Amino acid sequence: MPLTERDRAILDFERSWWSEPGPKDTAILERFELSATRYYQILGELLDHPEALDHDPLLVRRLQRMRDRRRRERVQDRSASGTQG
């Protein structure tokens, strides 16, 4: 399924959100009329779309690495807390 206009806009925003004035959550709400939670759900789904990788390979790979690192850290944290008595 091809990327929608909103999908491309989310990827473009994610690439340069830091240049926007004000908090990111506010910019997300104003630009996309989405809560931050929903925005990040959509963004997470986009990271698994081959079309997203075609649209912006550097951004998508960077975000995939960040997501994978956070997942590993969560697993390690659970493992560490499970071994303590």
C-alpha positions as CSV (number, residue, x, y, z in Angstrom):
1,M,0.0,0.0,0.0
2,P,1.5,3.4,-1.0
3,L,2.2,6.1,1.5
4,T,-0.6,8.6,2.0
5,E,0.0,12.3,1.9
6,R,-0.3,12.4,5.7
7,D,2.3,9.5,6.0
8,R,4.8,11.5,3.9
9,A,4.0,14.7,5.9
10,I,4.7,12.8,9.2
11,L,8.0,11.5,7.9
12,D,8.9,15.0,6.7
13,F,7.9,16.5,10.0
14,E,9.9,13.9,12.0
15,R,13.0,14.8,9.9
16,S,12.9,18.5,10.9
17,W,10.6,18.9,13.9
18,W,13.4,20.3,16.0
19,S,13.4,23.5,13.9
20,E,9.8,24.2,14.8
21,P,9.1,26.7,17.5
22,G,7.6,25.4,20.7
23,P,7.1,21.9,22.1
24,K,6.9,19.0,19.7
25,D,3.6,17.7,21.1
26,T,2.0,21.1,20.4
27,A,3.3,21.1,16.8
28,I,2.0,17.5,16.3
29,L,-1.5,18.5,17.5
30,E,-1.6,21.7,15.4
31,R,-0.2,20.2,12.2
32,F,-1.8,16.8,12.2
33,E,-4.7,17.1,14.7
34,L,-3.4,14.0,16.4
35,S,-2.5,13.3,20.0
36,A,1.2,12.6,20.6
37,T,0.3,9.0,21.4
38,R,-1.5,8.5,18.1
39,Y,1.2,10.2,16.2
40,Y,3.9,7.9,17.6
41,Q,1.7,4.9,16.9
42,I,1.4,5.9,13.2
43,L,5.1,6.7,13.0
44,G,6.0,3.3,14.5
45,E,3.8,1.6,11.9
46,L,5.4,3.7,9.1
47,L,8.9,2.5,10.1
48,D,7.9,-1.0,8.9
49,H,6.6,0.2,5.5
50,P,9.0,-0.3,2.6
51,E,7.6,2.8,1.0
52,A,8.7,4.9,4.0
53,L,12.2,3.6,3.6
54,D,12.0,4.6,-0.1
55,H,10.7,8.1,0.9
56,D,13.5,8.9,3.4
57,P,15.9,6.0,4.0
58,L,18.2,7.9,6.4
59,L,15.4,9.0,8.7
60,V,13.7,5.6,8.7
61,R,16.9,3.7,9.4
62,R,17.8,6.1,12.2
63,L,14.4,5.7,13.8
64,Q,14.4,2.0,13.4
65,R,17.8,1.8,15.2
66,M,16.4,4.0,18.0
67,R,13.3,1.8,18.3
68,D,15.4,-1.4,18.3
69,R,17.8,0.1,21.0
70,R,14.8,1.0,23.2
71,R,13.4,-2.5,22.8
72,R,16.7,-4.1,23.8
73,E,17.0,-1.8,26.8
74,R,13.5,-2.7,27.9
75,V,14.2,-6.4,27.6
76,Q,17.4,-6.0,29.5
77,D,15.7,-4.0,32.2
78,R,13.0,-6.7,32.6
79,S,15.7,-9.4,32.7
80,A,17.7,-7.5,35.3
81,S,14.7,-6.8,37.5
82,G,13.5,-10.4,37.2
83,T,16.7,-11.8,38.5
84,Q,16.7,-9.7,41.7
85,G,15.0,-11.3,44.7
